[in-house]
Amino acid sequence: MGERVRVVVIGAGASGTLAAVHLLRSGVPVELVLVDRSGEFGPGRAYRTGDPGHLLNTPAEKMSAVDDDPEHFVRWSGAEPGAFLPRRDYGRYLAQTLAAEEQRATAVVRHVTDTAAGLTAGPDGVTVRLAATGPVHADFAVLAPGAGGDDPLAGLLPDGSPRYVADPWAGPLPVDDGAPVLVLGTGLSMMDIALTVAPGSPVHAVSRHGLLPQPHRRAPGAPSFPDPPERVGSLGELLRFARRCVSAEPDRWRDFVDHLRPHTRRLWRQLGENEQRRFLDRVHHYWNVHRHRAAPDTHRRVRALLDSGRLRLHRGRVVAVRSRDDGFEVDLTGGRTLRVGWLVNATGFRRGGGPLVRGLVEDGTATTDPVGLGVRTGSDGRVLDRSGAPRRIFTLGALRRGEEFESTAVPEIRTQAAEIAAHVRQEVMT
């Protein structure tokens, strides 16, 4: 290994930025190559919005980009405890934090606007094949694909329909004619989309269960819950424990879910593959709306849209789409048909990580985790190949959901980024 260790970070949104920040702070003599097809390093899709009404769904005091400096974001923003700031502000914060670390560090940093089309890993390094600018050889790679969903209408709708918004965060929403809108998904992204378009257009939103995220409490109490058992053998056992904990205070489910947060990785792994699949099929949707909650003001405004009839939630799936000159006819399960002018995709994280990761799985460099949420990794975040051996590829965030379960929020990703930087440092120093 040369004087500097070269690390290629593929994906320079929030996850990739957190990885880069911690690598730059690690003290390792590093040459960092940040690759992102958008050319925008820092915000990523999650924090690219320009709408000041789109708020973070986590209080500012929990959103530091620096694992060993929990007040970092609060100092930058001047936020009061419990404040839910605009997501666009957090995007600026990530970009400025990365820029500050680049200036402060002795590292060499190169930004590359390109798409990673392939990745090979050998015993001494990796080679990233870039679509336009050629190969990059490095000692390590970090896969940080971040947020992004598969197209839920693939096979139902011809490509290129001008009234289908496959990525609502790629730019300003083009919905401007007052025609009804159908949003695919009823989670946090749908809530922001509805707040943007509902003043001018009626909005429908559909998901399998039709559930809306719960709001954060303005002033949460401090209920005392027992810690979960050291070992759980089944989903039923875990659910019985949960019911005992909240039976006296049924409205404290949100607090109970927060109480489980430090234990979720252990509990998830103890369940085993079959019980994990049962959880994903039967419980996950309820967990999501209590765990990934909305800012109080966001939830209040969305409830007002529901009460006024400007927003309607539907439980079900899209089974057919027919294009019309002025939009679409959309058939939902249960025999329902909606006539809308626009379709907007807000379905969340993709399974499998996109074409690059699928290629790694196909050639055996990576393996899909048992429940198909991401890829198998070691405890250090290294991707495991077909034989179970670690490669010189780290990953963090969404691709580790199958191993970690909770792996898409900033606090978890921030910790993973710090751990990756520590492992790279250890490799270099030994």
Contacts in CASP RR format, 6 or more apart in sequence:
PFRMAT RR
TARGET T0000
AUTHOR 0000-0000-0000
METHOD contacts of the structure
MODEL  1
MGERVRVVVIGAGASGTLAAVHLLRSGVPVELVLVDRSGEFGPGRAYRTG
DPGHLLNTPAEKMSAVDDDPEHFVRWSGAEPGAFLPRRDYGRYLAQTLAA
EEQRATAVVRHVTDTAAGLTAGPDGVTVRLAATGPVHADFAVLAPGAGGD
DPLAGLLPDGSPRYVADPWAGPLPVDDGAPVLVLGTGLSMMDIALTVAPG
SPVHAVSRHGLLPQPHRRAPGAPSFPDPPERVGSLGELLRFARRCVSAEP
DRWRDFVDHLRPHTRRLWRQLGENEQRRFLDRVHHYWNVHRHRAAPDTHR
RVRALLDSGRLRLHRGRVVAVRSRDDGFEVDLTGGRTLRVGWLVNATGFR
RGGGPLVRGLVEDGTATTDPVGLGVRTGSDGRVLDRSGAPRRIFTLGALR
RGEEFESTAVPEIRTQAAEIAAHVRQEVMT
1 139 0 8 1.000
1 428 0 8 1.000
3 29 0 8 1.000
4 29 0 8 1.000
4 30 0 8 1.000
4 31 0 8 1.000
4 107 0 8 1.000
4 108 0 8 1.000
5 28 0 8 1.000
5 29 0 8 1.000
5 30 0 8 1.000
5 31 0 8 1.000
5 139 0 8 1.000
5 140 0 8 1.000
5 424 0 8 1.000
5 427 0 8 1.000
5 428 0 8 1.000
6 30 0 8 1.000
6 31 0 8 1.000
6 32 0 8 1.000
6 33 0 8 1.000
6 137 0 8 1.000
6 138 0 8 1.000
6 139 0 8 1.000
6 140 0 8 1.000
7 23 0 8 1.000
7 30 0 8 1.000
7 31 0 8 1.000
7 32 0 8 1.000
7 33 0 8 1.000
7 138 0 8 1.000
7 139 0 8 1.000
7 140 0 8 1.000
7 141 0 8 1.000
7 142 0 8 1.000
7 424 0 8 1.000
8 33 0 8 1.000
8 35 0 8 1.000
8 126 0 8 1.000
8 128 0 8 1.000
8 136 0 8 1.000
8 138 0 8 1.000
8 140 0 8 1.000
8 141 0 8 1.000
8 142 0 8 1.000
9 16 0 8 1.000
9 19 0 8 1.000
9 20 0 8 1.000
9 23 0 8 1.000
9 32 0 8 1.000
9 33 0 8 1.000
9 34 0 8 1.000
9 35 0 8 1.000
9 141 0 8 1.000
9 142 0 8 1.000
9 144 0 8 1.000
10 35 0 8 1.000
10 116 0 8 1.000
10 119 0 8 1.000
10 128 0 8 1.000
10 141 0 8 1.000
10 142 0 8 1.000
10 143 0 8 1.000
10 144 0 8 1.000
10 145 0 8 1.000
10 356 0 8 1.000
11 34 0 8 1.000
11 35 0 8 1.000
11 36 0 8 1.000
11 116 0 8 1.000
11 143 0 8 1.000
11 144 0 8 1.000
11 145 0 8 1.000
11 146 0 8 1.000
12 20 0 8 1.000
12 34 0 8 1.000
12 35 0 8 1.000
12 36 0 8 1.000
12 39 0 8 1.000
12 40 0 8 1.000
12 41 0 8 1.000
12 42 0 8 1.000
12 44 0 8 1.000
12 111 0 8 1.000
12 144 0 8 1.000
13 36 0 8 1.000
13 40 0 8 1.000
13 41 0 8 1.000
13 42 0 8 1.000
13 43 0 8 1.000
13 44 0 8 1.000
13 45 0 8 1.000
13 46 0 8 1.000
13 94 0 8 1.000
13 144 0 8 1.000
13 146 0 8 1.000
14 42 0 8 1.000
14 43 0 8 1.000
14 44 0 8 1.000
14 46 0 8 1.000
14 47 0 8 1.000
14 91 0 8 1.000
14 94 0 8 1.000
14 146 0 8 1.000
14 410 0 8 1.000
14 413 0 8 1.000
15 144 0 8 1.000
15 145 0 8 1.000
15 146 0 8 1.000
15 396 0 8 1.000
15 397 0 8 1.000
15 398 0 8 1.000
15 413 0 8 1.000
15 417 0 8 1.000
16 34 0 8 1.000
16 42 0 8 1.000
16 142 0 8 1.000
16 144 0 8 1.000
16 146 0 8 1.000
16 396 0 8 1.000
16 417 0 8 1.000
17 41 0 8 1.000
17 42 0 8 1.000
17 44 0 8 1.000
17 65 0 8 1.000
17 94 0 8 1.000
17 95 0 8 1.000
17 97 0 8 1.000
17 98 0 8 1.000
18 65 0 8 1.000
18 94 0 8 1.000
18 396 0 8 1.000
18 410 0 8 1.000
18 413 0 8 1.000
18 414 0 8 1.000
18 417 0 8 1.000
19 142 0 8 1.000
19 144 0 8 1.000
19 394 0 8 1.000
19 396 0 8 1.000
19 417 0 8 1.000
19 420 0 8 1.000
19 421 0 8 1.000
20 32 0 8 1.000
20 34 0 8 1.000
20 98 0 8 1.000
20 101 0 8 1.000
20 109 0 8 1.000
21 65 0 8 1.000
21 66 0 8 1.000
21 97 0 8 1.000
21 98 0 8 1.000
21 101 0 8 1.000
21 417 0 8 1.000
22 66 0 8 1.000
22 67 0 8 1.000
22 417 0 8 1.000
22 418 0 8 1.000
22 420 0 8 1.000
22 421 0 8 1.000
23 30 0 8 1.000
23 32 0 8 1.000
23 107 0 8 1.000
23 420 0 8 1.000
23 421 0 8 1.000
23 424 0 8 1.000
24 30 0 8 1.000
24 32 0 8 1.000
24 101 0 8 1.000
24 102 0 8 1.000
24 104 0 8 1.000
24 105 0 8 1.000
24 107 0 8 1.000
24 109 0 8 1.000
25 66 0 8 1.000
25 101 0 8 1.000
25 105 0 8 1.000
25 421 0 8 1.000
26 421 0 8 1.000
26 422 0 8 1.000
26 424 0 8 1.000
26 425 0 8 1.000
27 105 0 8 1.000
27 425 0 8 1.000
28 421 0 8 1.000
28 424 0 8 1.000
28 425 0 8 1.000
28 428 0 8 1.000
28 429 0 8 1.000
29 106 0 8 1.000
29 107 0 8 1.000
29 428 0 8 1.000
30 105 0 8 1.000
30 107 0 8 1.000
30 108 0 8 1.000
30 424 0 8 1.000
31 107 0 8 1.000
31 108 0 8 1.000
31 109 0 8 1.000
31 110 0 8 1.000
32 107 0 8 1.000
32 108 0 8 1.000
32 109 0 8 1.000
32 110 0 8 1.000
33 110 0 8 1.000
33 112 0 8 1.000
33 136 0 8 1.000
33 138 0 8 1.000
34 41 0 8 1.000
34 109 0 8 1.000
34 110 0 8 1.000
34 111 0 8 1.000
34 112 0 8 1.000
35 112 0 8 1.000
35 114 0 8 1.000
35 116 0 8 1.000
35 128 0 8 1.000
35 130 0 8 1.000
35 136 0 8 1.000
36 44 0 8 1.000
36 111 0 8 1.000
36 112 0 8 1.000
36 113 0 8 1.000
37 113 0 8 1.000
37 114 0 8 1.000
37 115 0 8 1.000
38 44 0 8 1.000
38 113 0 8 1.000
39 111 0 8 1.000
39 113 0 8 1.000
40 48 0 8 1.000
40 95 0 8 1.000
41 95 0 8 1.000
41 98 0 8 1.000
41 111 0 8 1.000
42 91 0 8 1.000
42 94 0 8 1.000
42 95 0 8 1.000
42 98 0 8 1.000
43 88 0 8 1.000
43 90 0 8 1.000
43 91 0 8 1.000
43 92 0 8 1.000
43 94 0 8 1.000
43 95 0 8 1.000
44 91 0 8 1.000
44 147 0 8 1.000
45 146 0 8 1.000
45 147 0 8 1.000
45 148 0 8 1.000
45 167 0 8 1.000
45 169 0 8 1.000
45 170 0 8 1.000
46 87 0 8 1.000
46 146 0 8 1.000
46 147 0 8 1.000
46 169 0 8 1.000
47 87 0 8 1.000
47 88 0 8 1.000
47 90 0 8 1.000
47 91 0 8 1.000
47 94 0 8 1.000
48 88 0 8 1.000
48 91 0 8 1.000
48 169 0 8 1.000
48 171 0 8 1.000
49 87 0 8 1.000
49 88 0 8 1.000
49 169 0 8 1.000
49 192 0 8 1.000
50 88 0 8 1.000
51 86 0 8 1.000
51 88 0 8 1.000
51 192 0 8 1.000
51 195 0 8 1.000
51 196 0 8 1.000
52 86 0 8 1.000
52 88 0 8 1.000
53 86 0 8 1.000
53 192 0 8 1.000
53 195 0 8 1.000
53 298 0 8 1.000
54 86 0 8 1.000
54 87 0 8 1.000
54 88 0 8 1.000
54 192 0 8 1.000
54 195 0 8 1.000
54 196 0 8 1.000
55 84 0 8 1.000
55 85 0 8 1.000
55 86 0 8 1.000
55 87 0 8 1.000
55 295 0 8 1.000
55 297 0 8 1.000
55 298 0 8 1.000
56 63 0 8 1.000
56 84 0 8 1.000
56 85 0 8 1.000
56 86 0 8 1.000
56 87 0 8 1.000
56 90 0 8 1.000
56 295 0 8 1.000
57 84 0 8 1.000
57 188 0 8 1.000
57 213 0 8 1.000
57 216 0 8 1.000
57 292 0 8 1.000
57 293 0 8 1.000
57 294 0 8 1.000
57 295 0 8 1.000
57 298 0 8 1.000
58 84 0 8 1.000
58 409 0 8 1.000
58 410 0 8 1.000
58 411 0 8 1.000
59 81 0 8 1.000
59 82 0 8 1.000
59 83 0 8 1.000
59 84 0 8 1.000
59 216 0 8 1.000
60 73 0 8 1.000
60 74 0 8 1.000
60 77 0 8 1.000
60 79 0 8 1.000
60 80 0 8 1.000
60 81 0 8 1.000
60 82 0 8 1.000
60 83 0 8 1.000
60 84 0 8 1.000
60 85 0 8 1.000
61 70 0 8 1.000
61 71 0 8 1.000
61 73 0 8 1.000
61 74 0 8 1.000
61 79 0 8 1.000
61 81 0 8 1.000
61 82 0 8 1.000
62 70 0 8 1.000
62 410 0 8 1.000
62 411 0 8 1.000
63 73 0 8 1.000
63 90 0 8 1.000
63 410 0 8 1.000
64 70 0 8 1.000
64 71 0 8 1.000
64 72 0 8 1.000
64 73 0 8 1.000
64 74 0 8 1.000
64 414 0 8 1.000
65 72 0 8 1.000
65 73 0 8 1.000
65 93 0 8 1.000
65 94 0 8 1.000
65 97 0 8 1.000
65 410 0 8 1.000
65 414 0 8 1.000
66 72 0 8 1.000
66 97 0 8 1.000
66 414 0 8 1.000
67 414 0 8 1.000
67 415 0 8 1.000
67 417 0 8 1.000
67 418 0 8 1.000
68 418 0 8 1.000
72 97 0 8 1.000
73 79 0 8 1.000
73 90 0 8 1.000
73 93 0 8 1.000
76 93 0 8 1.000
76 96 0 8 1.000
76 97 0 8 1.000
77 85 0 8 1.000
77 89 0 8 1.000
77 93 0 8 1.000
79 85 0 8 1.000
84 216 0 8 1.000
84 295 0 8 1.000
84 296 0 8 1.000
84 297 0 8 1.000
84 298 0 8 1.000
87 192 0 8 1.000
102 109 0 8 1.000
112 130 0 8 1.000
112 133 0 8 1.000
112 136 0 8 1.000
114 130 0 8 1.000
114 131 0 8 1.000
114 132 0 8 1.000
114 133 0 8 1.000
115 130 0 8 1.000
115 131 0 8 1.000
115 132 0 8 1.000
116 128 0 8 1.000
116 129 0 8 1.000
116 130 0 8 1.000
116 131 0 8 1.000
116 356 0 8 1.000
117 129 0 8 1.000
117 130 0 8 1.000
117 131 0 8 1.000
117 355 0 8 1.000
117 356 0 8 1.000
118 128 0 8 1.000
118 129 0 8 1.000
118 356 0 8 1.000
118 359 0 8 1.000
119 126 0 8 1.000
119 127 0 8 1.000
119 128 0 8 1.000
119 129 0 8 1.000
119 141 0 8 1.000
119 143 0 8 1.000
119 356 0 8 1.000
119 360 0 8 1.000
119 365 0 8 1.000
119 393 0 8 1.000
120 126 0 8 1.000
120 127 0 8 1.000
120 129 0 8 1.000
120 365 0 8 1.000
121 141 0 8 1.000
121 365 0 8 1.000
121 385 0 8 1.000
121 391 0 8 1.000
121 392 0 8 1.000
121 393 0 8 1.000
122 391 0 8 1.000
122 392 0 8 1.000
124 139 0 8 1.000
124 392 0 8 1.000
125 137 0 8 1.000
125 138 0 8 1.000
125 139 0 8 1.000
125 140 0 8 1.000
125 392 0 8 1.000
126 137 0 8 1.000
126 138 0 8 1.000
126 139 0 8 1.000
126 140 0 8 1.000
126 141 0 8 1.000
126 391 0 8 1.000
126 392 0 8 1.000
126 393 0 8 1.000
127 135 0 8 1.000
127 136 0 8 1.000
127 137 0 8 1.000
127 138 0 8 1.000
128 135 0 8 1.000
128 136 0 8 1.000
128 138 0 8 1.000
128 141 0 8 1.000
129 135 0 8 1.000
130 136 0 8 1.000
139 392 0 8 1.000
140 392 0 8 1.000
140 393 0 8 1.000
140 394 0 8 1.000
140 424 0 8 1.000
140 427 0 8 1.000
141 392 0 8 1.000
141 393 0 8 1.000
141 394 0 8 1.000
142 393 0 8 1.000
142 394 0 8 1.000
142 395 0 8 1.000
142 396 0 8 1.000
142 420 0 8 1.000
143 356 0 8 1.000
143 357 0 8 1.000
143 383 0 8 1.000
143 393 0 8 1.000
143 394 0 8 1.000
143 395 0 8 1.000
143 396 0 8 1.000
143 399 0 8 1.000
144 395 0 8 1.000
144 396 0 8 1.000
144 397 0 8 1.000
145 353 0 8 1.000
145 354 0 8 1.000
145 356 0 8 1.000
145 357 0 8 1.000
145 398 0 8 1.000
145 399 0 8 1.000
146 349 0 8 1.000
146 397 0 8 1.000
146 398 0 8 1.000
147 348 0 8 1.000
147 349 0 8 1.000
147 398 0 8 1.000
147 408 0 8 1.000
148 167 0 8 1.000
148 348 0 8 1.000
148 349 0 8 1.000
148 350 0 8 1.000
148 398 0 8 1.000
149 345 0 8 1.000
149 347 0 8 1.000
149 348 0 8 1.000
149 349 0 8 1.000
149 350 0 8 1.000
150 347 0 8 1.000
150 350 0 8 1.000
150 351 0 8 1.000
150 354 0 8 1.000
151 166 0 8 1.000
151 345 0 8 1.000
152 184 0 8 1.000
152 318 0 8 1.000
152 345 0 8 1.000
152 347 0 8 1.000
153 164 0 8 1.000
153 184 0 8 1.000
153 318 0 8 1.000
153 321 0 8 1.000
153 343 0 8 1.000
153 345 0 8 1.000
156 318 0 8 1.000
156 320 0 8 1.000
156 321 0 8 1.000
157 164 0 8 1.000
157 321 0 8 1.000
157 323 0 8 1.000
157 328 0 8 1.000
157 343 0 8 1.000
158 323 0 8 1.000
161 323 0 8 1.000
161 343 0 8 1.000
163 327 0 8 1.000
163 328 0 8 1.000
163 341 0 8 1.000
163 342 0 8 1.000
163 343 0 8 1.000
164 328 0 8 1.000
164 342 0 8 1.000
164 343 0 8 1.000
164 344 0 8 1.000
164 345 0 8 1.000
165 173 0 8 1.000
165 174 0 8 1.000
165 175 0 8 1.000
165 342 0 8 1.000
165 343 0 8 1.000
165 344 0 8 1.000
165 345 0 8 1.000
166 345 0 8 1.000
167 345 0 8 1.000
168 189 0 8 1.000
168 193 0 8 1.000
168 344 0 8 1.000
168 345 0 8 1.000
168 346 0 8 1.000
173 193 0 8 1.000
173 196 0 8 1.000
173 197 0 8 1.000
173 344 0 8 1.000
175 181 0 8 1.000
175 197 0 8 1.000
175 201 0 8 1.000
175 342 0 8 1.000
175 344 0 8 1.000
177 201 0 8 1.000
177 341 0 8 1.000
178 200 0 8 1.000
178 201 0 8 1.000
179 201 0 8 1.000
179 326 0 8 1.000
179 327 0 8 1.000
179 340 0 8 1.000
179 341 0 8 1.000
179 342 0 8 1.000
180 201 0 8 1.000
180 202 0 8 1.000
180 203 0 8 1.000
180 204 0 8 1.000
180 338 0 8 1.000
180 339 0 8 1.000
180 340 0 8 1.000
180 341 0 8 1.000
180 342 0 8 1.000
181 193 0 8 1.000
181 197 0 8 1.000
181 201 0 8 1.000
181 202 0 8 1.000
181 203 0 8 1.000
181 204 0 8 1.000
181 340 0 8 1.000
181 341 0 8 1.000
181 342 0 8 1.000
181 343 0 8 1.000
181 344 0 8 1.000
182 203 0 8 1.000
182 204 0 8 1.000
182 205 0 8 1.000
182 206 0 8 1.000
182 328 0 8 1.000
182 330 0 8 1.000
182 338 0 8 1.000
182 340 0 8 1.000
182 342 0 8 1.000
182 343 0 8 1.000
182 344 0 8 1.000
183 190 0 8 1.000
183 193 0 8 1.000
183 194 0 8 1.000
183 203 0 8 1.000
183 204 0 8 1.000
183 205 0 8 1.000
183 206 0 8 1.000
183 344 0 8 1.000
183 346 0 8 1.000
184 205 0 8 1.000
184 206 0 8 1.000
184 207 0 8 1.000
184 318 0 8 1.000
184 343 0 8 1.000
184 344 0 8 1.000
184 345 0 8 1.000
184 346 0 8 1.000
184 347 0 8 1.000
185 205 0 8 1.000
185 206 0 8 1.000
185 207 0 8 1.000
185 346 0 8 1.000
185 347 0 8 1.000
185 348 0 8 1.000
186 205 0 8 1.000
186 206 0 8 1.000
186 207 0 8 1.000
186 209 0 8 1.000
186 210 0 8 1.000
186 211 0 8 1.000
186 212 0 8 1.000
186 313 0 8 1.000
187 207 0 8 1.000
187 211 0 8 1.000
187 212 0 8 1.000
187 213 0 8 1.000
187 288 0 8 1.000
187 289 0 8 1.000
187 292 0 8 1.000
187 346 0 8 1.000
188 213 0 8 1.000
188 292 0 8 1.000
188 294 0 8 1.000
189 346 0 8 1.000
189 348 0 8 1.000
190 205 0 8 1.000
190 346 0 8 1.000
191 212 0 8 1.000
191 213 0 8 1.000
191 294 0 8 1.000
191 298 0 8 1.000
191 299 0 8 1.000
191 302 0 8 1.000
192 298 0 8 1.000
193 203 0 8 1.000
193 344 0 8 1.000
193 346 0 8 1.000
194 203 0 8 1.000
194 205 0 8 1.000
194 302 0 8 1.000
194 305 0 8 1.000
194 310 0 8 1.000
194 311 0 8 1.000
195 298 0 8 1.000
195 301 0 8 1.000
195 302 0 8 1.000
195 305 0 8 1.000
197 203 0 8 1.000
197 344 0 8 1.000
198 305 0 8 1.000
198 310 0 8 1.000
198 311 0 8 1.000
199 310 0 8 1.000
201 342 0 8 1.000
202 309 0 8 1.000
202 310 0 8 1.000
202 311 0 8 1.000
202 312 0 8 1.000
203 305 0 8 1.000
203 310 0 8 1.000
203 311 0 8 1.000
203 312 0 8 1.000
204 311 0 8 1.000
204 312 0 8 1.000
204 313 0 8 1.000
204 314 0 8 1.000
204 338 0 8 1.000
204 340 0 8 1.000
205 311 0 8 1.000
205 312 0 8 1.000
205 313 0 8 1.000
205 314 0 8 1.000
205 346 0 8 1.000
206 313 0 8 1.000
206 314 0 8 1.000
206 315 0 8 1.000
206 316 0 8 1.000
206 317 0 8 1.000
206 318 0 8 1.000
206 332 0 8 1.000
207 313 0 8 1.000
207 314 0 8 1.000
207 315 0 8 1.000
207 316 0 8 1.000
208 285 0 8 1.000
208 315 0 8 1.000
208 316 0 8 1.000
208 317 0 8 1.000
209 285 0 8 1.000
209 315 0 8 1.000
209 316 0 8 1.000
210 313 0 8 1.000
210 314 0 8 1.000
210 315 0 8 1.000
210 316 0 8 1.000
211 285 0 8 1.000
211 286 0 8 1.000
211 288 0 8 1.000
211 289 0 8 1.000
212 289 0 8 1.000
212 299 0 8 1.000
212 302 0 8 1.000
212 313 0 8 1.000
213 288 0 8 1.000
213 289 0 8 1.000
213 292 0 8 1.000
213 293 0 8 1.000
213 294 0 8 1.000
213 299 0 8 1.000
214 254 0 8 1.000
214 289 0 8 1.000
214 290 0 8 1.000
214 293 0 8 1.000
214 294 0 8 1.000
214 299 0 8 1.000
215 293 0 8 1.000
215 294 0 8 1.000
215 295 0 8 1.000
215 296 0 8 1.000
215 298 0 8 1.000
215 299 0 8 1.000
215 300 0 8 1.000
216 254 0 8 1.000
216 293 0 8 1.000
216 294 0 8 1.000
216 295 0 8 1.000
216 296 0 8 1.000
216 299 0 8 1.000
217 254 0 8 1.000
217 255 0 8 1.000
217 296 0 8 1.000
218 296 0 8 1.000
220 254 0 8 1.000
220 255 0 8 1.000
221 255 0 8 1.000
223 249 0 8 1.000
223 252 0 8 1.000
223 255 0 8 1.000
223 256 0 8 1.000
223 259 0 8 1.000
225 245 0 8 1.000
225 255 0 8 1.000
225 256 0 8 1.000
225 259 0 8 1.000
226 245 0 8 1.000
227 263 0 8 1.000
228 238 0 8 1.000
228 241 0 8 1.000
228 260 0 8 1.000
228 263 0 8 1.000
228 267 0 8 1.000
229 237 0 8 1.000
229 241 0 8 1.000
231 270 0 8 1.000
232 238 0 8 1.000
232 241 0 8 1.000
232 267 0 8 1.000
232 270 0 8 1.000
232 271 0 8 1.000
233 270 0 8 1.000
233 271 0 8 1.000
233 275 0 8 1.000
234 271 0 8 1.000
234 275 0 8 1.000
235 271 0 8 1.000
235 275 0 8 1.000
235 278 0 8 1.000
235 279 0 8 1.000
235 282 0 8 1.000
235 283 0 8 1.000
238 267 0 8 1.000
238 271 0 8 1.000
239 283 0 8 1.000
242 256 0 8 1.000
245 256 0 8 1.000
246 252 0 8 1.000
246 253 0 8 1.000
246 256 0 8 1.000
253 290 0 8 1.000
254 290 0 8 1.000
254 293 0 8 1.000
257 287 0 8 1.000
257 290 0 8 1.000
257 291 0 8 1.000
258 291 0 8 1.000
260 267 0 8 1.000
261 291 0 8 1.000
261 406 0 8 1.000
264 405 0 8 1.000
264 406 0 8 1.000
265 404 0 8 1.000
265 405 0 8 1.000
265 406 0 8 1.000
268 276 0 8 1.000
268 402 0 8 1.000
268 404 0 8 1.000
268 405 0 8 1.000
268 406 0 8 1.000
269 403 0 8 1.000
271 279 0 8 1.000
272 370 0 8 1.000
273 370 0 8 1.000
273 371 0 8 1.000
276 370 0 8 1.000
276 371 0 8 1.000
276 402 0 8 1.000
277 371 0 8 1.000
279 287 0 8 1.000
280 371 0 8 1.000
291 406 0 8 1.000
292 409 0 8 1.000
293 299 0 8 1.000
294 302 0 8 1.000
302 311 0 8 1.000
305 311 0 8 1.000
306 312 0 8 1.000
306 313 0 8 1.000
314 332 0 8 1.000
314 336 0 8 1.000
314 338 0 8 1.000
316 332 0 8 1.000
316 333 0 8 1.000
316 334 0 8 1.000
317 332 0 8 1.000
317 333 0 8 1.000
318 330 0 8 1.000
318 331 0 8 1.000
318 332 0 8 1.000
319 331 0 8 1.000
319 332 0 8 1.000
319 333 0 8 1.000
320 330 0 8 1.000
320 331 0 8 1.000
321 328 0 8 1.000
321 329 0 8 1.000
321 330 0 8 1.000
321 331 0 8 1.000
321 343 0 8 1.000
322 328 0 8 1.000
322 329 0 8 1.000
322 330 0 8 1.000
324 339 0 8 1.000
326 341 0 8 1.000
327 339 0 8 1.000
327 340 0 8 1.000
327 341 0 8 1.000
327 342 0 8 1.000
328 339 0 8 1.000
328 340 0 8 1.000
328 341 0 8 1.000
328 343 0 8 1.000
329 337 0 8 1.000
329 338 0 8 1.000
329 339 0 8 1.000
330 337 0 8 1.000
330 338 0 8 1.000
330 339 0 8 1.000
330 340 0 8 1.000
330 343 0 8 1.000
331 337 0 8 1.000
332 338 0 8 1.000
349 398 0 8 1.000
349 401 0 8 1.000
349 408 0 8 1.000
350 398 0 8 1.000
351 372 0 8 1.000
351 373 0 8 1.000
351 374 0 8 1.000
352 358 0 8 1.000
352 361 0 8 1.000
352 368 0 8 1.000
352 372 0 8 1.000
352 373 0 8 1.000
352 374 0 8 1.000
352 375 0 8 1.000
352 399 0 8 1.000
353 374 0 8 1.000
353 398 0 8 1.000
353 399 0 8 1.000
357 366 0 8 1.000
357 374 0 8 1.000
357 375 0 8 1.000
357 399 0 8 1.000
359 365 0 8 1.000
360 366 0 8 1.000
360 375 0 8 1.000
360 383 0 8 1.000
360 393 0 8 1.000
361 367 0 8 1.000
361 368 0 8 1.000
361 375 0 8 1.000
364 385 0 8 1.000
364 386 0 8 1.000
365 383 0 8 1.000
365 385 0 8 1.000
365 386 0 8 1.000
365 391 0 8 1.000
365 393 0 8 1.000
366 375 0 8 1.000
366 376 0 8 1.000
366 383 0 8 1.000
366 384 0 8 1.000
366 385 0 8 1.000
366 391 0 8 1.000
366 393 0 8 1.000
367 375 0 8 1.000
367 376 0 8 1.000
367 384 0 8 1.000
367 385 0 8 1.000
367 386 0 8 1.000
367 388 0 8 1.000
368 374 0 8 1.000
368 375 0 8 1.000
368 376 0 8 1.000
369 375 0 8 1.000
369 376 0 8 1.000
369 401 0 8 1.000
369 402 0 8 1.000
369 403 0 8 1.000
370 402 0 8 1.000
371 402 0 8 1.000
372 402 0 8 1.000
373 401 0 8 1.000
373 402 0 8 1.000
374 398 0 8 1.000
374 399 0 8 1.000
374 400 0 8 1.000
374 401 0 8 1.000
374 402 0 8 1.000
375 383 0 8 1.000
375 384 0 8 1.000
375 395 0 8 1.000
375 399 0 8 1.000
375 400 0 8 1.000
376 383 0 8 1.000
376 384 0 8 1.000
376 388 0 8 1.000
376 403 0 8 1.000
377 383 0 8 1.000
377 384 0 8 1.000
377 395 0 8 1.000
377 399 0 8 1.000
377 400 0 8 1.000
377 403 0 8 1.000
378 384 0 8 1.000
378 390 0 8 1.000
378 403 0 8 1.000
380 390 0 8 1.000
380 394 0 8 1.000
380 419 0 8 1.000
380 420 0 8 1.000
380 423 0 8 1.000
381 394 0 8 1.000
381 395 0 8 1.000
381 396 0 8 1.000
381 400 0 8 1.000
381 416 0 8 1.000
381 419 0 8 1.000
381 420 0 8 1.000
381 423 0 8 1.000
382 390 0 8 1.000
382 391 0 8 1.000
382 392 0 8 1.000
382 393 0 8 1.000
382 394 0 8 1.000
382 423 0 8 1.000
383 390 0 8 1.000
383 391 0 8 1.000
383 393 0 8 1.000
383 394 0 8 1.000
383 395 0 8 1.000
384 390 0 8 1.000
384 391 0 8 1.000
385 391 0 8 1.000
394 420 0 8 1.000
394 423 0 8 1.000
394 424 0 8 1.000
396 407 0 8 1.000
396 413 0 8 1.000
396 416 0 8 1.000
396 417 0 8 1.000
396 420 0 8 1.000
397 407 0 8 1.000
397 408 0 8 1.000
397 412 0 8 1.000
397 413 0 8 1.000
397 416 0 8 1.000
398 407 0 8 1.000
398 408 0 8 1.000
400 407 0 8 1.000
400 416 0 8 1.000
401 407 0 8 1.000
401 408 0 8 1.000
404 412 0 8 1.000
406 412 0 8 1.000
407 413 0 8 1.000
407 416 0 8 1.000
END
